[in-house]
Amino acid sequence: MSDSIGTDRKVASLEDYLKTYSVLAELTRKETCTKYPYETDMLFEFVDNWPDFAKLLNQKLAEISNSLSGIILVNSWRLTNQISIDILSGKYFEAMRNLRFVFEGSVYAVIVENAIEATVFEKWEKLSGLDLKAEIFELWEECKRRKVYGKGKIATDRVKELVTGYIARKIDASKKGEMQDYIEIYTQILCDENLYLPTSRMIDECGGFIRLDDEDIADLRTLWHELSKYQHFSYAYLEAVLDDPDLCLMEKLNDGLLRRSLDFYFDTLDFFYAVLAWRFEYLRKEITTMCEWWRTNFNRSFDTTEKTLRNLPKQIMASSR
């Protein structure tokens, strides 16, 4: 009984503290909404984009949820809510870290997923499930840790050794034919040189897949560089704190960081929607309608997405340039 009472008191104390702490964020949200009503409307419209895809998500859930870009799309309801609330609440650094997550996931959804699906489809004439992709990601991390790529070459034997050991732990040894298939496919995927490029180079390759020109790709590289500044303890953070020391202590409205976060938000979603258009033909109508709505109501254009839509051939999965 005494332990239960002690736990209840701790929970009550924690809740009281969180309520007190949340007052600061609430005051910042109110100040932001009052001072920047147009920007506040935009932040909520980012969230409102998601229901446009909801009907198709229900119809195509199995396919969408087995792709990397689809997982980000399913998760985007939660992500856009969190990012929008963080920006309104003065949590700009947290918002930009989440935007970097979306951007990086979008790059991987093109480069890594293409490496996987091109190989799997050639072998089995079907696309892979999320479980296979998760295993490739696990092995990919181990390959990078073991430095299988160096001096412009991949140590194929080391990759195969890692894969063989991994598959042996996953599949019963009596299923030799199945084991060999998986070893062959996983090794081929993990020997794709694109997987070992730095992210800035992956962006170059990604831009080719989603039909962008050199200037657009350069803009994406710049966006990645800017978002990455806020992922680490860097001069961008120190510069902001020097300019406004209160950012060290509490959530507060900062005009410059608000505008920067909003621009990064728009540009990151622009890239993400372009990736969705590349990956899912049946989402292109909804994406086109959404682009038109933003142009009409906010005079803002998703330039990257619109260029991808114009340049893409009619196909369900773009597995090569």
C-alpha positions as CSV (number, residue, x, y, z in Angstrom):
1,M,0.0,0.0,0.0
2,S,2.8,2.5,0.9
3,D,4.6,1.8,-2.3
4,S,1.4,2.5,-4.3
5,I,0.9,5.8,-2.4
6,G,4.5,6.7,-3.0
7,T,4.1,6.1,-6.7
8,D,0.9,8.1,-6.9
9,R,2.7,11.0,-5.3
10,K,5.5,10.8,-7.7
11,V,3.1,10.7,-10.7
12,A,1.2,13.7,-9.3
13,S,4.4,15.7,-8.7
14,L,5.6,14.9,-12.2
15,E,2.3,16.0,-13.7
16,D,2.3,19.2,-11.7
17,Y,5.8,19.9,-13.0
18,L,4.9,19.2,-16.6
19,K,1.8,21.5,-16.3
20,T,4.1,24.3,-15.1
21,Y,6.6,23.7,-17.8
22,S,3.9,23.5,-20.5
23,V,2.8,27.0,-19.6
24,L,5.9,28.4,-21.2
25,A,5.3,26.6,-24.5
26,E,1.6,27.7,-24.3
27,L,2.6,31.4,-23.9
28,T,4.9,31.1,-26.9
29,R,2.3,29.4,-29.0
30,K,-0.2,32.2,-28.2
31,E,2.4,34.9,-29.0
32,T,3.3,33.2,-32.3
33,C,-0.3,32.8,-33.3
34,T,-1.0,36.4,-32.5
35,K,2.0,37.9,-34.2
36,Y,2.2,35.5,-37.2
37,P,-1.4,34.4,-38.1
38,Y,-0.4,33.7,-41.8
39,E,2.5,31.5,-40.8
40,T,0.3,29.7,-38.1
41,D,-2.2,28.9,-40.8
42,M,0.5,27.4,-42.9
43,L,1.7,25.2,-40.1
44,F,-1.7,23.7,-39.6
45,E,-2.2,23.2,-43.3
46,F,0.9,21.1,-43.4
47,V,-0.9,18.8,-40.9
48,D,-4.1,19.0,-43.0
49,N,-2.3,17.7,-46.1
50,W,-2.3,14.2,-44.5
51,P,-6.0,13.5,-44.7
52,D,-5.8,14.0,-48.5
53,F,-3.9,10.7,-48.6
54,A,-6.0,8.9,-46.0
55,K,-8.5,7.2,-48.4
56,L,-5.7,5.8,-50.6
57,L,-3.8,4.7,-47.5
58,N,-6.8,2.6,-46.5
59,Q,-7.1,1.1,-50.0
60,K,-3.4,0.5,-50.6
61,L,-2.1,0.1,-47.0
62,A,-0.3,-3.2,-47.6
63,E,1.8,-1.9,-50.4
64,I,2.4,1.6,-48.9
65,S,3.3,0.3,-45.5
66,N,5.9,-2.1,-47.1
67,S,7.8,0.8,-48.7
68,L,10.2,3.2,-47.0
69,S,8.5,6.3,-48.4
70,G,5.2,4.8,-47.4
71,I,6.3,4.3,-43.8
72,I,7.2,8.0,-43.7
73,L,3.8,8.9,-45.2
74,V,2.0,6.8,-42.6
75,N,4.1,8.4,-39.9
76,S,3.7,11.9,-41.3
77,W,0.4,12.5,-39.4
78,R,2.4,12.2,-36.1
79,L,5.5,14.0,-37.5
80,T,3.7,17.0,-39.0
81,N,1.7,17.5,-35.8
82,Q,4.9,17.4,-33.7
83,I,6.9,19.6,-36.1
84,S,4.1,22.2,-36.4
85,I,3.5,22.3,-32.6
86,D,7.3,22.5,-31.9
87,I,7.7,25.5,-34.3
88,L,4.6,27.3,-32.7
89,S,6.0,26.6,-29.3
90,G,9.5,27.9,-30.0
91,K,11.2,24.5,-30.2
92,Y,12.9,25.3,-33.4
93,F,15.9,23.1,-33.0
94,E,13.7,20.0,-32.2
95,A,11.6,20.8,-35.3
96,M,14.6,21.0,-37.5
97,R,16.0,17.7,-36.2
98,N,12.7,16.0,-37.1
99,L,12.8,17.7,-40.6
100,R,16.2,16.2,-41.1
101,F,14.8,12.8,-40.2
102,V,12.1,13.2,-43.0
103,F,14.7,14.4,-45.5
104,E,17.1,11.6,-44.8
105,G,14.3,9.1,-44.9
106,S,13.2,10.4,-48.3
107,V,16.8,10.0,-49.7
108,Y,17.0,6.5,-48.4
109,A,13.5,5.8,-49.8
110,V,14.9,6.3,-53.2
111,I,18.5,5.1,-53.1
112,V,18.2,2.2,-50.7
113,E,14.8,1.1,-51.7
114,N,15.8,1.1,-55.4
115,A,18.8,-1.0,-54.6
116,I,16.6,-3.5,-52.8
117,E,13.6,-3.6,-55.1
118,A,15.6,-3.8,-58.4
119,T,17.4,-6.9,-57.1
120,V,14.4,-8.6,-55.5
121,F,12.2,-8.0,-58.5
122,E,14.8,-9.4,-60.9
123,K,15.0,-12.5,-58.8
124,W,11.5,-13.1,-57.5
125,E,9.4,-10.8,-59.8
126,K,7.7,-9.1,-56.9
127,L,8.5,-6.3,-54.5
128,S,9.9,-6.9,-51.0
129,G,8.2,-6.6,-47.7
130,L,9.2,-4.3,-44.8
131,D,10.8,-7.2,-42.9
132,L,13.3,-7.8,-45.7
133,K,14.1,-4.1,-45.8
134,A,14.6,-4.0,-42.1
135,E,17.1,-6.9,-42.4
136,I,19.0,-5.1,-45.2
137,F,19.2,-2.0,-43.0
138,E,20.6,-4.0,-40.1
139,L,23.2,-5.6,-42.4
140,W,23.9,-2.3,-44.1
141,E,24.8,-0.7,-40.7
142,E,27.1,-3.6,-39.9
143,C,28.7,-3.4,-43.4
144,K,29.4,0.3,-42.8
145,R,30.7,-0.4,-39.3
146,R,33.1,-3.1,-40.7
147,K,34.2,-0.6,-43.5
148,V,33.5,-3.0,-46.4
149,Y,33.8,0.0,-48.8
150,G,37.1,1.7,-49.3
151,K,39.3,3.2,-52.0
152,G,36.3,3.1,-54.4
153,K,35.8,-0.7,-54.0
154,I,33.5,-3.0,-52.1
155,A,35.0,-6.0,-50.3
156,T,32.5,-8.4,-51.8
157,D,33.9,-11.4,-49.9
158,R,33.5,-9.6,-46.6
159,V,29.9,-8.6,-47.4
160,K,29.1,-12.2,-48.3
161,E,30.7,-13.5,-45.1
162,L,28.6,-11.1,-43.0
163,V,25.4,-12.0,-45.0
164,T,26.0,-15.8,-44.7
165,G,26.5,-15.6,-41.0
166,Y,23.4,-13.5,-40.6
167,I,21.2,-15.7,-42.8
168,A,22.4,-18.9,-41.0
169,R,21.1,-17.5,-37.8
170,K,17.7,-16.6,-39.4
171,I,16.9,-19.7,-41.6
172,D,17.0,-23.3,-40.7
173,A,20.1,-25.0,-42.1
174,S,17.9,-27.7,-43.7
175,K,16.5,-25.1,-46.1
176,K,19.7,-24.8,-48.1
177,G,18.0,-23.6,-51.3
178,E,16.2,-20.8,-49.6
179,M,19.3,-19.9,-47.7
180,Q,21.4,-19.6,-50.9
181,D,18.7,-17.4,-52.5
182,Y,18.7,-15.0,-49.6
183,I,22.5,-14.9,-49.4
184,E,22.8,-14.2,-53.1
185,I,20.1,-11.4,-53.0
186,Y,21.3,-9.8,-49.8
187,T,24.9,-9.8,-51.0
188,Q,24.0,-8.3,-54.3
189,I,22.0,-5.5,-52.6
190,L,24.7,-4.7,-50.1
191,C,27.3,-4.5,-52.8
192,D,25.6,-1.6,-54.5
193,E,28.1,1.3,-54.3
194,N,25.3,3.9,-54.0
195,L,24.7,2.6,-50.4
196,Y,28.1,3.7,-49.3
197,L,28.0,7.2,-50.8
198,P,27.9,10.2,-48.4
199,T,24.4,11.6,-48.1
200,S,25.3,14.6,-50.3
201,R,26.3,12.3,-53.1
202,M,23.2,10.2,-52.5
203,I,21.2,13.3,-53.1
204,D,22.8,13.7,-56.5
205,E,21.7,10.2,-57.4
206,C,18.3,10.7,-55.9
207,G,17.7,13.8,-58.0
208,G,18.4,11.8,-61.1
209,F,15.8,9.2,-60.2
210,I,13.0,11.8,-59.4
211,R,13.9,13.7,-62.6
212,L,15.4,17.0,-61.3
213,D,18.0,19.2,-63.0
214,D,21.4,20.2,-61.5
215,E,20.1,23.4,-60.0
216,D,17.3,21.6,-58.2
217,I,19.7,19.0,-56.9
218,A,22.1,21.7,-55.7
219,D,19.2,23.2,-53.7
220,L,18.5,19.9,-52.1
221,R,22.2,19.6,-51.1
222,T,22.0,23.0,-49.6
223,L,18.8,22.2,-47.6
224,W,20.5,19.0,-46.3
225,H,23.5,21.0,-45.2
226,E,21.4,23.6,-43.4
227,L,19.3,21.0,-41.6
228,S,22.4,19.1,-40.5
229,K,23.7,22.2,-38.8
230,Y,20.9,21.7,-36.2
231,Q,21.4,18.0,-35.8
232,H,24.7,18.5,-33.9
233,F,26.2,20.9,-31.4
234,S,27.4,23.4,-34.0
235,Y,28.1,27.0,-34.7
236,A,24.5,27.4,-35.9
237,Y,23.2,26.6,-32.4
238,L,25.9,28.8,-30.7
239,E,25.2,31.7,-33.1
240,A,21.5,31.5,-32.3
241,V,22.2,31.5,-28.6
242,L,24.6,34.4,-28.8
243,D,21.9,36.4,-30.6
244,D,19.2,35.4,-28.1
245,P,20.6,33.9,-24.9
246,D,17.1,33.0,-23.6
247,L,16.9,30.2,-26.1
248,C,19.3,28.3,-23.8
249,L,16.7,28.4,-21.0
250,M,13.2,28.3,-22.4
251,E,10.9,28.1,-25.3
252,K,10.3,31.5,-26.8
253,L,9.4,33.2,-30.0
254,N,12.4,34.0,-32.2
255,D,11.4,35.7,-35.5
256,G,14.5,34.5,-37.5
257,L,14.3,30.9,-36.4
258,L,10.5,30.8,-37.0
259,R,10.9,31.9,-40.6
260,R,13.9,29.6,-41.1
261,S,12.0,26.6,-39.7
262,L,9.0,27.4,-41.8
263,D,11.1,27.6,-45.0
264,F,12.9,24.4,-44.2
265,Y,9.5,22.7,-43.4
266,F,8.1,23.7,-46.8
267,D,11.1,22.7,-48.7
268,T,11.5,19.3,-46.9
269,L,7.9,18.4,-47.6
270,D,8.3,19.5,-51.2
271,F,11.1,17.0,-51.6
272,F,9.2,14.3,-49.7
273,Y,6.1,14.7,-51.9
274,A,8.3,14.5,-55.0
275,V,9.6,11.1,-53.7
276,L,6.0,9.9,-53.1
277,A,5.0,10.9,-56.6
278,W,8.0,9.0,-58.0
279,R,7.2,5.9,-55.9
280,F,3.4,5.7,-56.1
281,E,1.7,6.5,-59.4
282,Y,-1.8,6.3,-57.8
283,L,-0.9,9.2,-55.3
284,R,0.0,11.6,-58.1
285,K,-3.5,12.9,-58.6
286,E,-3.9,13.8,-54.9
287,I,-0.4,15.3,-54.9
288,T,-1.2,17.5,-58.0
289,T,-4.4,18.7,-56.3
290,M,-2.6,19.5,-53.1
291,C,0.0,21.5,-55.1
292,E,-2.7,23.5,-56.8
293,W,-4.4,24.2,-53.5
294,W,-1.3,25.6,-52.0
295,R,-0.6,27.8,-55.0
296,T,-4.2,29.2,-54.9
297,N,-4.5,29.7,-51.1
298,F,-1.0,30.6,-50.0
299,N,0.7,31.6,-53.3
300,R,3.4,29.0,-52.5
301,S,4.4,26.4,-55.0
302,F,6.0,23.0,-54.4
303,D,8.4,23.5,-57.2
304,T,10.4,20.2,-56.8
305,T,7.2,18.1,-56.6
306,E,5.7,19.8,-59.6
307,K,8.8,19.3,-61.7
308,T,8.9,15.6,-60.8
309,L,5.3,15.2,-61.7
310,R,5.9,16.9,-65.1
311,N,8.9,14.8,-65.9
312,L,7.9,11.3,-64.6
313,P,6.7,8.7,-67.1
314,K,3.5,6.9,-66.3
315,Q,4.7,3.9,-64.3
316,I,4.1,2.5,-60.9
317,M,7.7,1.9,-59.7
318,A,10.6,3.9,-61.2
319,S,13.5,1.4,-60.7
320,S,15.9,3.0,-63.0
321,R,16.7,6.4,-64.6
